[in-house]
Amino acid sequence: AKVPELTAANYAVHHGKDLFVFLDYTSPGWYAFLESSIKTLKEKPRWLFVVTHCPLIPTWYFRKHALKAVQLISGCNGILLCGHHHDNTVITYEKDGKKAVQITVTTLLNPVAPERMRIREKKVTLDTFKNEFRKKAEAKNQQEFLPVFDRDWSPYITSYRRFPGFGYARFYVSDREVVIEYRGADLKSSQKVRLMSSGK
């Protein structure tokens, strides 16, 4: 595939059997670009990777299109790669037999907190995550979003996992599955999570 100009706000590239879509969520045409990139495909990609700074699952930002974008992505074995939260998380959205997985990764390193160099999983229940999100929305004066969250997002968020610590992430991609490995800056600790498999 022809590589687009990297000065574009949004662009898509095919790499082997996979499609990568890079989105600038501050650009007015980001959703239209995502929709066009997916709907004009001649065949479904093995895996779809969507890269954007701000997470979409869930968010009150660009609320007009966020839910539609996630539903589009879920129809193509879609994985969202995001930042913004300065945390390592894996969150799953499932509806009507379709699935999208969103990951966030942080590579910030705080030399004052060497214990954060180790990656480990912190058990967080779905109810805890959803309640924390509600509190965050209220703190940001986004109370009007809460009915939307409770109706359109909360019932379909089926898992949430958190891996505090600084380091980096490595992906393992095959026909069978996509796995992320969070690796700690201590160069010893790591946590692997299967994001998608061909059977799901």
Buried (B, 14 or more C-beta within 10 A) or exposed (E): EEEEEEEEBBBBBEEEEBBBBBBBBEEEEBBEBBBBBBEEBEEEBBBBBBEBEBBBBBBBBBBEBBBEBBBBBBBBBBBBBBBBEEBBBBBBBBBEEBBBBBBBBBEEEEEEEEEBBBBEBEEEEEEEBBEEBBEEBEEEEBEEBBEBBEEBBBEBBEEBBBBBBBBBBEEEBEEEBBBBBBBBBBEEBBBEBBBBEEEE
